[in-house]
Amino acid sequence: MRIGVFVCHCGTNIAATVDSEGIAARAGELKGVVHTEDIIYTCSEPGQHAIQRAIREKDLDRVVVAACSPHMHEVTFRRTVEGAGLNPYLFEMANIREHCSWIHADKPEGSEKAYDLIKMAVAKVRDLEPLYANEVEVNKDVLVIGGGVAGIQAALDLAEAGLKVTVVEKETTIGGTMAQLDKTFPTIDCSACILTPRMVDCSQHENIEIMAYSEIDRVQGYVGNFTVDIRKKASMVDWDKCIGCELCQQKCPAKAPDAFNEGIATTKAIYIPFPQAVPKRAAIQVDYCRWFQEGKCRVCERVCPADAIDYKQQDEYVQKEFGAIVVATGQDVFPWEEYYHEYGSGRIPDVISGLQYERMLNASGPTHGHVLRPSTMGQKDVEPEEPQTVVFIQCIGSRDESVGRPYCSNVCCMYTAKQAILTKDHVGMETEVYVFYIDIRAFGKGYEEFVKRAQTEFGVKYVRGRVSKLYEERGKVKVRGMDTLLGKQVEIDADLVVLASGITAADGASELAQRLNISYDQYGFFKESHPKLRPLETNTAGIFLAGACQAPKDIPTTVAQASGTAAKVLGLLAKDKLKTSPMIARVDQNRCVSCWKCIEVCPFGAPEKEELRDGSYKSHIIETVCQGCGICVATCPVNCIDLKGFGTQSVLDQIEEVLLT
Amino acid sequence: MSPANGNYEAVEQRIRELARAALEEGRVDYFIGWTTGYNESEVIPGFVRSADKVDDLVWNPLAAYNLTTFLKRKMPDPPQAKIGVAVKGCDSRTLVSLLQENLVDRERLYVVGVPCEGIVNRRAVSKVFANEVVKIEVAGDQINVTNQDGETKQLAREDYLLDHCRSCNYPNPRYFDDLAGEAVPEPEDQTPMWREIEEFEALPEKEKDRLMAEAFEKCIRCYACINACPVCYCWDNCVCRSRQPKLVGQKVNAQENLMFQMVHMFHVAGRCPSCGNCDRACPVEIPLYLLHRKMNKELKEMLDFEPGIDLEQKPVFQTFDVNDPFGQH
């Protein structure tokens, strides 16, 4: 065995508290070490050349680099030793910077500890065996989960690059939350005008298949080779025949709540959410349909010119194969009614959420863009009133630990400014508009200027403070709050109060995450692999994130992220074969007792039941699926799983080396 | 534990009937029950392979052996054998643990549950005579012990029960296909009792060390404890005997022996209901069962978990619940 030890100074990062030169010389005494060297910057080009030269000249067969964290440069040095013809897995790093020099002040002590760390690395490297990466064929189709603006953007980018994309959307139309918006900040351009052409592009693109009204049922497999079961929910309408003429919706006698309009209007039991829906297909809400509930009606069947109604339709399951998955499932609006009892819990009709107001502002919404007081709407002999005083309250379900949402929802400050401007525009400049805020977060391009415009040009009155109570009094909504800048109590008689409800994780996000084996945070947002350096990847190879499913995001950021994700997917699928890490689990089948705990705990589905010649079943790790996380190693009750490159014996050797020598 | 109501014979008959029926109908290839040992002072495991041999099976308060131990060994070998087994309350809990972990095949198992009113501590009873005891007979609250010279002594049953029978909350099997006889009344107060553990915990550290050293010094590393253990299933690959990787020292001294027993304790944690098989198998009489009781106490207090209670319960170390009492600490 011919081990080379290279001790880094990292300028003074290490050398200030560790005698790199001295311990490099001492490391020469360790068993198997034939060459030692101290280098000022080992990761620099001359440093890497020094390693390669030593490997060639001294015929080294193992290399230890004592430098920074392997997180930093393990990959770098593996490449270095590979470049000199050594197997890259016959290399070990001793972390004498983060684990030593940075946390110690005393140089002799620091040096001693650094030497111990090097001893352990040498002990480990003695035990290593060469490992070889596997290759796995790649399926080049991509699954995009969620058909909001993130999913649409990612799908279009991928399809343009020539990949086949399937977009699975749980609603009957793609478009997501953006389709519900009226205008977009900070340019006040019409949301539908910029989104719907993209939706149509999606539906017409030869490389894109839209599976609307469908959900992900099961995901198996691994990067490059996912097998996904998709459940097409029964819409009770044969979508191959439906032409989207809306006749059924017009004639349907059964009213149903209108989710697309956020409940401020009703739709019919058979419905198409909005005129620009893609695909424009009708679906029956069974819970409200007279035929399903009462056993008579069938009006839609009679009026349908395409003979598309099919009351017997069942959920359908489709299995498809993909190489990569983009998760773009978006967000939900914070359900403020459940939390803010001081604001009436939804019982005051003139207190509505931001998205409800958005629908009201929208020209294709239920009020055709007229701002009206909900308390005066839909009543006989009452002319709907326009509000004269509108109060906006910010940070509803954002930055509020008492409702379990300490995070900032990112978009509410801006959409409130937009809605305040639009209020002045729609109702008239004489309207009194107040915004209660904690801080204004206008961080994006053109955002600060936009808020300034609301304040100066449109005269929106911004009040810094929180509203403590909302209640009805003589046909008005009393807004009682605090102006913290003036240090005074404020009371406003409002006609309409709009709560800037924040963003919360989409309903069912955690269930989907579990199906996909990706992590999510305590709020239900999906977790990126690294907040700075791998913001688009999940910890499961081949699964990527786009949009607000990761964290609250505005449209520009969502679209930018979606394109970034598409680039990541393209980078992955540009290869015909994928190399997989060889540092994976391995089962000693002689010892396996077939308890299948490994299968239960594995987040990637790597262990499988393998039938042996005697008919018994033993655990077997699918090499290309295993990510080497080690959870099965720790779980296996009979200790029959080992991690290549991290064997039990090598860990013991390290402990022995540091304790006994 | 309530005094025995003395229907041992009826239960014994029922076990034989059930075993006979299972063998005759071919539902099992063999039946594991209890049988009389080399004399009437001992009950040992009995394997019955034909219906005419079922009368060898016995049931009395000496039937201490937890027969599920043989399942972990026999189930894979021969691979397709169908096995009948008799289980007491505590035995059924190890069986439930094994079933939870897929270590025995439910489809090939026929379980006769035996309600139990407490097992006599044969080791303690046989010490009342200096020479060999040849017969132990339980009659109501009395134990009649006879030695090789024909001398007889009468003991109070209450004083000679196994420790874990005194604090048993589950005298009826938790899992069975057929129950032999009527279920016995379960204690109303199901709060676990840890008297002997609490006493030990209250000792000064030095005294604990001394007692531990004293106990484990005796260990001869014969591994009878792990062979007898129904939920210890690494077979020939026990880490305590492995030299590659060498995880536990092979030297026989108090420290290394304790280490070995600790490894065993941790390894069976969550599966071991402290049935006492290890304890009874130990030829040098180390009170191993206390070690496992201690672990059970910790599990109950930290994770509110009792092993082998319910087939649907997940192995404790495979679950995480933020509401665990431990999480509240």
Contacts between the chains, C-beta under 8 A, distances in Angstrom:
chain1	res1	chain2	res2	distance
A	588	B	237	8.0
A	590	B	237	7.3
A	591	B	234	7.0
A	591	B	235	8.0
A	591	B	237	4.3
A	593	B	103	6.2
A	593	B	233	5.4
A	593	B	234	7.5
A	593	B	235	7.9
A	594	B	102	6.6
A	594	B	103	7.8
A	595	B	101	4.7
A	595	B	102	5.0
A	595	B	103	5.7
A	596	B	102	5.5
A	597	B	101	7.2
A	597	B	315	7.4
A	597	B	318	6.3
A	600	B	318	6.4
A	601	B	318	6.7
A	614	B	79	7.0
A	615	B	79	6.3
A	616	B	76	6.7
A	616	B	79	6.6
A	635	B	317	7.9
A	635	B	318	7.3
A	637	B	101	7.6
A	637	B	233	7.6
A	637	B	234	7.7
A	637	B	267	7.1
A	638	B	233	6.9
A	638	B	234	4.5
A	638	B	237	6.2
A	639	B	234	7.3
A	639	B	237	7.4
A	639	B	239	5.7
A	640	B	237	7.1
A	647	B	245	7.5
A	648	B	245	4.4
A	648	B	247	7.3
A	649	B	244	6.8
A	649	B	245	4.2
A	652	B	245	5.5
A	652	B	246	6.7
A	652	B	247	7.0
